[in-house]
Amino acid sequence: MRTWMINNEILFWLAWVILPLIIEIIPSVCNFLLLIVKYLRRKKIEDPILFPEITIIIPVYNSADTLHKCLESIHLSNYDNRLITVFLVDNGSKDNSFEIFERCQMEYSDLSMQWMVSNQGKSKALNKALFNSRGKYIINVDSDGRFEKDAIRNIVKRFEKEMDVNSFTGVILTEYKEIEETEGFWLRQIRRLEYLEYCQAFLAGRNFSSEINGLYTLSGAFSAFRKSTILQTQMYNSDTICEDTHITFQIKRQKKRVELCEDAIFYVSPIDDMNKLYTQRQRWQIGELEVFKMFYGKKMHMHNLFKDIDFRVILFDHTFAFPRLIWYFALVALSMLNYSLKTVLTALLLIYVLYVICTMLYFLNVCMFLKDFKDDKKYYISKFLYVLVYPLYNLYTFVLRFMGIINSINRASSWRTFNFREEIEIAKDIVKKDFHIKKENKDE
């Protein structure tokens, strides 16, 4: 009997603690160490003899509230305005975005800006601008954000220095001033956690992926290309809601490098509300699976696990999502299966502490790479205590992504994604309908 209990205890710790330790915790520690090595090896990149001409493409759709700030950040950047051409591609705006453009033309007369019209979707709007672009490099950004003053200059310097890199994604951070101006207490807390998430996702997660040539997607909010590279692709695809991932796959299939430029920052507004967070993560997850299917189709063989890093990413992110979610919640139910409540709570606490430690390690990584951005670093450090609750936020966003996996099976892809409240109403209607059918069957 005692032997059985010992074996049972060993099995418990193997299944519920050591397994996540091996799959997630230890890799996080390795990532942390690799990023320290990367930081210590960093060397200052000197300016090229001559900076090249570049094109910045901005897709516009009802962007009147943010467009001025975006164009102003280009004008105020440390890149010579005479070397920049800006294409604003309107995708059927119904507000006064064009009037904002006209005003900016007058205010920033030394900056070449052109307005183009394309009412066939974001992908075709981007392609239209690509065909008309000029210069050596092309930068795509969203209209609802702004460049850090050195971002454009830093990304061009990386291109000029690293001739084997064909595309870069910049770092996306939320505007911390807007976060602190948030009126609602709970929304302000979510926005602060979102800020930590973006910092760690780019300056730790994508930073590590970039080092091992495993970057899965170029951020649609801020990405840059050698013009010669992107014109060799099939351009942006209209059959997916995740055109940024699709163009990334095209470039990587040409055996060309895609990396993160960790000192090129683009600031975007924090999330509007929980419904927006829900629809955003749904769209990301559905788009990720959609693009993966387009490129792999029926070629999903397990031998790809050892030779294709994108395959490993999607396997961990998608296929392992089901057992991971079961693992998260099944642990609570173990007290009903002859496991003591003390043992279960100890395991939960231990796992949570390990996740907090991983978050702290990534926190240190981010602080290192924010060294040259003093205001961001100061704000980030001031939110250190949020590290203690960040694993809960991470779990919440994971559940949202998991729901996106389920919805990708049941629904056709669309930019119009149901928000959380709409999902609840749909669920209620389904339950009512099921009970109504059961009642009719019972009456019969």
Secondary structure, DSSP 8 states (H G I E B T S, - for coil): -HHHHHHHHHHHHIIIIIHHIIIIIHHHHHHHHHHHHHHHH-------SS---EEEEEEESS-TTTHHHHHHHHHTSSS-GGGEEEEEEESS--SSHHHHHHHHHHHTTTSEEEEEE--S-HHHHHHHHHHH--SSEEEEE-TTEEE-TTHHHHHHHHHHH-TTEEEEEEEEEE-HHHHHT--SHHHHHHHHHHHHHHHHIIIIIIHHHHHTT------TTEEEEEHHHHTTS--S-TT-S-HHHHHHHHHHHTT-EEEEEEEEEEEE-----HHHHHHHHHHHHHHHHHHHHHHHTT---TTHHHH-HHHHHHIIIIITHHHHHHHHHHHHHGGGTT--HHHHHHHHHHHHHHHHHHHHHHHHHHHHHTTT-HHHHHHHHHTGGGGGTHHHHHHHHHHHHHHHHHHHHHS---SS---HHHHHHHHHHHHHHHHHHHHHHHH-
